[in-house]
């Protein structure tokens, strides 16, 4: 079973005041959706739920203990109070061990790019999560992306480079970029200015009426008289 465990109890449907009572007493109302049984209203302890969500997020299987039975669920949606920011409702999806599931998995970037450390390059993260399809037992909690392989400017890590099991399918183009290294915009701007600045050309002809004294700038006859 999953390493994340949540205790829940069945919640009786009633007026809005009952939801307020649950939240006032450090509880969180929720729903478990099951394809066979439909939606079942539940309530959970606020602190226990917040702790599990912090670690499991929405991509890890959670073991939900309800009515003396344990089942695997995924967090599908969390609602928050717009004023206080506190959790106000949570939706779970019951998972069948033998049924393929689709969900998002977070990318965790590890290591240090040599191009960033030694050449002042900029690390550009293109994605933070990727959608995957697999059996519940094969669902990764996270996918690590090692950026220490990015030694040169312009190098890129693509979806096809991600280290995942052959039992896990990533549902986006394998040639989509995940992270790359480029020159910082300040360096690019400086190079553009340098290329656009005109330089003296050897053998250039001075404007008509101008005298170019040795070691000095060309001056017109009018400038010399003034």
Residue pairs with C-beta under 8 A, 6 or more apart in sequence:
1 63
1 70
1 72
2 60
2 61
2 62
2 63
2 72
4 52
4 55
4 56
4 60
4 61
4 62
4 63
5 52
5 62
5 63
5 65
6 44
6 48
6 49
6 52
6 62
6 63
6 64
6 65
7 44
7 45
7 48
7 65
8 30
8 32
8 42
8 43
8 44
8 64
8 65
8 66
9 42
9 43
9 66
9 67
10 40
10 41
10 42
10 66
10 67
11 22
11 29
11 30
11 41
11 42
11 43
12 18
12 41
13 41
19 29
22 28
22 29
22 43
23 29
23 46
23 86
23 88
26 45
26 46
26 47
27 43
27 44
27 45
27 46
28 43
28 44
28 45
28 46
28 49
28 87
28 88
28 89
28 90
29 41
29 42
29 43
29 88
29 89
29 90
30 41
30 42
30 43
30 44
30 89
30 90
30 91
30 92
31 39
31 40
31 41
31 42
31 89
31 90
31 91
31 92
32 39
32 40
32 42
32 64
32 66
32 71
32 73
32 92
32 93
32 94
33 39
33 76
33 91
33 92
33 93
33 94
34 40
34 94
35 94
35 96
37 94
40 66
42 66
42 92
44 90
46 86
46 87
49 87
49 90
50 87
52 62
53 75
53 78
53 87
53 90
56 62
56 75
56 141
57 75
57 106
58 74
58 75
58 76
58 78
58 103
58 104
59 74
59 103
59 104
59 105
59 106
59 129
59 139
59 141
59 142
60 74
60 139
60 141
61 72
61 73
61 74
61 95
61 136
61 139
62 72
62 73
62 74
62 75
62 92
63 70
63 71
63 72
63 73
64 70
64 71
64 72
64 73
64 92
71 94
71 95
72 94
72 95
72 97
72 136
73 92
73 93
73 94
73 95
74 92
74 93
74 95
74 101
74 103
75 90
75 91
75 92
76 91
76 92
76 93
77 90
77 91
78 87
78 89
78 90
78 91
79 87
79 88
79 89
79 90
80 86
80 87
80 88
81 87
81 88
95 101
95 136
96 136
97 135
97 136
97 137
98 135
99 135
99 136
100 133
100 134
100 135
101 133
101 134
101 135
101 136
101 139
102 131
102 132
102 133
102 171
103 131
103 132
103 139
104 129
104 130
104 131
104 132
105 129
105 130
105 131
105 132
105 139
105 140
105 141
105 142
105 143
106 128
106 129
106 142
106 143
107 127
107 128
107 129
107 130
107 142
107 143
107 144
107 145
107 162
107 178
108 142
108 143
108 144
108 145
109 125
109 144
109 145
109 147
109 179
110 144
110 145
110 146
110 147
110 148
111 146
111 147
111 148
111 149
112 147
112 148
113 121
113 123
113 147
113 148
113 150
113 151
113 181
114 148
114 150
114 151
115 121
115 150
115 151
115 152
115 153
115 155
115 181
116 122
116 123
116 147
116 150
116 181
119 153
120 183
120 184
120 187
121 150
121 153
121 181
121 182
121 183
121 184
122 181
122 182
122 183
122 184
122 185
123 147
123 150
123 179
123 180
123 181
124 179
124 180
124 181
124 182
125 178
125 179
126 176
126 177
126 178
126 179
126 180
127 176
127 177
127 178
127 179
130 143
130 159
130 162
130 170
130 171
130 172
131 170
131 171
131 172
132 139
132 140
132 164
132 168
132 169
132 170
132 171
133 168
133 169
133 171
134 165
134 167
134 168
134 169
135 167
138 165
138 167
138 168
139 168
140 164
140 165
140 168
143 162
143 163
143 164
144 163
145 157
145 162
145 178
145 179
147 157
147 179
149 155
149 157
150 157
150 179
150 180
150 181
152 181
153 181
153 182
153 183
154 180
154 181
154 182
155 180
155 181
156 177
156 178
156 179
156 180
157 177
157 178
157 179
157 180
158 174
158 175
158 176
158 177
158 178
159 170
159 172
159 173
159 174
159 175
159 176
159 177
159 178
160 174
160 175
161 178
162 170
162 178
164 170
206 212
206 218
207 218
207 220
209 220
209 221
209 222
210 218
210 219
210 220
210 221
211 218
211 219
211 220
211 221
211 224
212 218
212 219
213 219
